[in-house]
């Protein structure tokens, strides 16, 4: 039976097209509908053995304005970075690092050179001082006591003076300089005629201990009197002090009395004057024209030593080698120190003495009971107060006095 419409035998509801006839453009087989958006060729390559479909020449539908804009913009989208490598122009070679020039520091180099020269000069000066120190056996070796204790002795050769009965060397000045562990530094003058016990020799003037046994016996006598162990011994020759004063071009001294003393040869007008070496020596020696006798002389000797120390420690002397060297040379000739002292020990004593003459220092003498205590076979002596002296020295040792206190004297 044939179908009237196409002439094919009937009986079948669906008509099939011969396989050689391709469907018309715009018609798709079931299940093969194309997506609405165009597919890029580079991302939709046909599989191996499959024919690529012919491009359609008939539009499926008229796109709207928005779709047309998107269709035009689609080809302009950037290609992914992975789809094609980007070629870059070869970069220029990096320039070689410039050679850094060392900066010159002429000022720094000059300062370093000056410091090296100064250090060398200080070393030379140290060994020169060490070689010029005059040592003497003086220390007793007694157990140490707290603080730093220095015994300062002023010896004086009085050629042409009346003899006072004391043979041998003389000590016109005996000062105990004590710097406690806490409290003010004390500078205490012991009158040279003080009547004390001298180890192995009985009671006599303290000056006699130096005449009989030299520095060692004097140190032992002072230690028995004070209860302080002497750590440093410094002996000053007052004839040498005159040379120091001249090397310093004089020192300014003050005394409120007019004096014309034949024994000391001191001629002084009341007030303050710049004294040369000879005048400073007479100023330290004079006692017979002083109403206070040994007490007044001890005060003036302290003044001379303090003024000399002022000038030596001043920047004008320390920073001027043309003055420092002659002054130190004269000083080393005038001093004798204990057997263990070196340049640094002398510097330590100098700083302690500097604090011992300051406004906060404790100054004076031990308590005195009588300035004219007569002893048979000894003569006129100074009697230290036996009741007050022990506590006095204990307070000095402990630094118990208030700063700036004037102590002792005649009670």
Secondary structure, DSSP 8 states (H G I E B T S, - for coil): -B-TTT--BSS-SS----TTS---TT---TT----SS---GGG----TT--------S-SS---HHHHHHHHHHTTS---TTTS---------------------HHHHHHHHHHHHHHHHHHHHHHHHHHH--EE---------SSEEEEEEEE---TTS---S--S--EEEEEEEEE-SSS--EEEE--TTBEEEETTTEEEEHHHHHHHHHHHHHHHHHHHHHS----EEEEEEHHHHHHHHHHTT-EEEEESS-EEETTTTEEE-SEEEEE-HHHHHHHHH--TTSTTTHHHHHHHHHHHHHHHHHHHHSHHHHT-HHHHHHHHHHHHHHEEEETT--HHHHHHHHHHHHHHTSTT-EEEEEEEEEEEEEETTTEEEEEE-TTTHHHHHHHHHHT-S-TT-EEEEE-
